[in-house]
C-alpha cells in the first residue's frame, strides 16, 4: 500500500496547524498510540496521548521561555517503505520568535503508519538541519 502524497501532506499540515495554535490535544491526535519522540536529549517512548500531551507541555514551556512564536517548514517529502508505512521528511523546520528572528532550525524525520483511524505518526525525530547533505 503506497501512501498518497496528499494524505501525508494533510497529516503534516494538521500537525503544524495544531502545533502553531498550541492545541496539544490536536498535535497528539496526529500520533498513533504508542509513539516515540527522538530528541537530542534522548528517546522518549509515549504509551498514550496523555503521555504525549505531558511531553508537549514541557517542550512548549521551554520554547515559550525563549520567546517562541511559531514554526514554519520548507519542503515535505514522503516515501512508502512498506505496507502501511511511510517516511515523511520535513526540511528547513524553523522555530521563530514573534519578531521573526530564528530560535532554532532543524529537519524533522517521521515514520507514518496507516491505522484504523487513518495515517498517524509513530516516530518523530529531531535532526540537525541539513543532515542528509552532510552524509
C-alpha positions as CSV (number, residue, x, y, z in Angstrom):
1,X,0.0,0.0,0.0
2,X,1.6,3.3,-1.0
3,X,0.8,6.5,0.8
4,X,-0.7,9.2,-1.3
5,X,1.4,12.4,-1.1
6,X,-1.8,14.3,-0.4
7,X,-2.6,12.2,2.7
8,X,0.9,12.7,4.1
9,X,0.8,16.4,3.4
10,X,-2.7,16.7,5.0
11,X,-1.5,15.0,8.2
12,X,1.6,17.1,8.4
13,X,-0.4,20.3,7.8
14,X,-2.8,19.4,10.5
15,X,0.1,18.6,12.8
16,X,1.7,22.0,12.1
17,X,-1.5,23.9,12.4
18,X,-2.2,22.4,15.8
19,X,1.5,22.9,16.8
20,X,1.3,26.6,16.0
21,X,-2.0,27.2,17.7
22,X,-0.7,25.3,20.7
23,X,-3.5,22.8,20.5
24,X,-1.6,20.0,22.3
25,X,-4.6,17.6,22.1
26,X,-4.7,18.2,18.3
27,X,-1.0,17.5,18.0
28,X,-1.4,14.3,20.0
29,X,-4.2,13.2,17.7
30,X,-1.7,13.2,14.8
31,X,0.2,10.4,16.5
32,X,-0.6,6.7,17.0
33,X,-0.5,5.0,20.3
34,X,2.1,4.2,21.3
35,X,4.6,6.6,19.7
36,X,8.1,7.7,20.1
37,X,10.0,11.1,20.0
38,X,13.7,11.0,19.5
39,X,15.2,14.3,20.6
40,X,18.7,15.5,21.2
41,X,18.3,14.7,24.9
42,X,17.3,11.1,24.1
43,X,14.4,8.9,23.1
44,X,11.0,9.2,24.8
45,X,8.6,6.3,24.5
46,X,5.0,7.6,24.8
47,X,2.5,4.9,25.5
48,X,-0.6,7.0,25.0
49,X,-1.9,10.5,24.2
50,X,-1.8,11.6,27.9
51,X,2.0,11.0,28.0
52,X,2.4,12.8,24.7
53,X,0.5,15.8,25.9
54,X,2.6,15.8,29.0
55,X,5.8,15.8,26.9
56,X,4.4,18.6,24.7
57,X,3.6,20.7,27.7
58,X,7.3,20.5,28.7
59,X,8.5,21.2,25.2
60,X,6.3,24.3,24.8
61,X,7.2,25.6,28.3
62,X,10.8,25.6,27.2
63,X,10.1,27.1,23.8
64,X,8.0,29.9,25.3
65,X,10.7,30.7,27.9
66,X,12.9,31.7,25.0
67,X,10.3,33.6,23.1
68,X,8.9,31.0,20.7
69,X,6.1,32.3,18.4
70,X,5.5,29.8,15.6
71,X,7.1,27.2,13.3
72,X,7.5,27.3,9.5
73,X,8.6,24.4,7.3
74,X,10.2,24.0,3.9
75,X,9.8,21.0,1.6
76,X,7.9,17.9,2.9
77,X,8.6,14.7,1.1
78,X,7.1,11.2,1.6
79,X,8.3,7.7,0.6
80,X,6.5,4.5,1.2
81,X,8.7,2.0,3.0
82,X,6.3,-1.0,3.5
83,X,2.7,-1.9,3.6
84,X,1.0,0.8,5.6
85,X,4.3,2.6,6.4
86,X,5.9,5.7,5.1
87,X,8.8,8.1,5.9
88,X,8.0,11.8,6.0
89,X,10.8,14.3,5.9
90,X,10.2,18.0,6.6
91,X,13.2,20.1,5.7
92,X,14.0,23.6,6.9
93,X,11.8,23.5,10.0
94,X,12.3,26.9,11.6
95,X,11.1,27.9,15.1
96,X,10.7,31.6,15.2
97,X,10.2,34.4,17.7
98,X,7.3,36.9,17.2
99,X,9.8,39.4,15.7
100,X,10.7,36.8,13.0
101,X,14.2,36.0,14.4
102,X,15.3,32.4,14.4
103,X,15.3,30.3,17.6
104,X,16.2,27.0,16.0
105,X,16.4,25.3,12.7
106,X,16.0,21.5,12.4
107,X,14.9,18.9,9.9
108,X,12.0,16.6,11.0
109,X,12.0,12.9,10.2
110,X,8.8,11.0,10.8
111,X,7.6,7.4,10.4
112,X,3.9,7.4,9.5
113,X,1.6,4.4,9.8
114,X,-1.8,3.6,8.4
115,X,-4.1,2.9,11.5
116,X,-7.8,2.2,11.9
117,X,-8.2,6.0,12.4
118,X,-6.1,6.9,9.3
119,X,-2.5,7.8,8.8
120,X,-0.7,8.7,12.0
121,X,2.9,9.4,13.0
122,X,4.5,6.7,15.1
123,X,8.0,8.2,15.4
124,X,9.2,11.8,15.3
125,X,12.9,12.5,15.1
126,X,14.5,15.9,15.6
127,X,17.5,16.0,13.2
128,X,20.2,18.6,12.7
129,X,19.4,20.9,9.8
130,X,20.9,19.7,6.6
131,X,21.8,16.3,8.0
132,X,21.2,14.5,4.7
133,X,23.6,16.7,2.8
134,X,26.3,16.1,5.4
135,X,26.1,12.3,4.9
